[in-house]
Amino acid sequence: MSELSRRSGVPVPTIKYYLREGLMLPGTATAATRAEYGEPHLRRLRLIRALLEVGGLSVASIRRIIVALDDETVSLHVLFGTVQYALAPHVRPRPGDADWQAAEGEVDALIAGLGWQVEPDSPARGLLAEALAALGRLDQAPAGLSLRVYAEAMRRLAGLEIDSVRLPAEDGEDGEGDGDAEVGPTAEAGLAEAGTAGLGLAGRTDALESVVAGMVLYERVIIALRRLAQEDASARRFRPAAMD
């Protein structure tokens, strides 16, 4: 455990806490008071740290994700949804608020118009409705097609992110397949129909790490880049020439 702590940068007491909370699988016992830990434990610690430190998730939320990760009967779609729903702020509906109701209807119409497959209880629905209601009260709501333009841009970005998730191929019939090869569309569909049990924990961890990178880490990159671009655009349009 001391070596695991050194390589991960996570203190031993914290690792023991994660073990008690069921976030990590126990090591292989080598003596009454000693256990051996390997690369899967190091990867799990890195995943926990990303969700905890960057994603800001609670230990309870991370446990739900870990439970879904370790259960090979849970499809990747449900696993990814578990991460996304844990990350998103949950906004409570406001039935008596006319601005909220109008914004909620706009969100429903947008999703339906785009043909997106989004669950009714998706927390992102409430998050968008809350933002649109606030924009409406400020008379700054997106006009015309501008909201759909934003949505289409996000659809393309999300498609690239999900397409970048790499699934290791199952071993060939002779048992000598390349474990690092990508799964083709037909094989990938087969894995999805089978609940992705063929991926194994390592393959599911690969996929989850890709999604966490997109949902948690690259989201910060997108926000930072947008703010940098806004500062540049503002300087080009509004900064007095004397300040150049």
Secondary structure by P-SEA (a helix, b strand, c coil): caaaaaaacccaaaaaaaaaaccccccccccccbbbbcaaaaaaaaaaaaacccccccaaaaaaaaaaaacccccaaaaaaaaaaaabbbbbbbcccaaaaaaaaaaaaaaaaaccccccccaaaaaaaaaaaaaaaaccccccaaaaaaaaaaaaaaaaaaaabbbbbcccccccccccccccaaaaaaaaaaccccccaaaaaaaaaaaaaaacaaaaaaaaaaaaaaaaaaaacccccccc
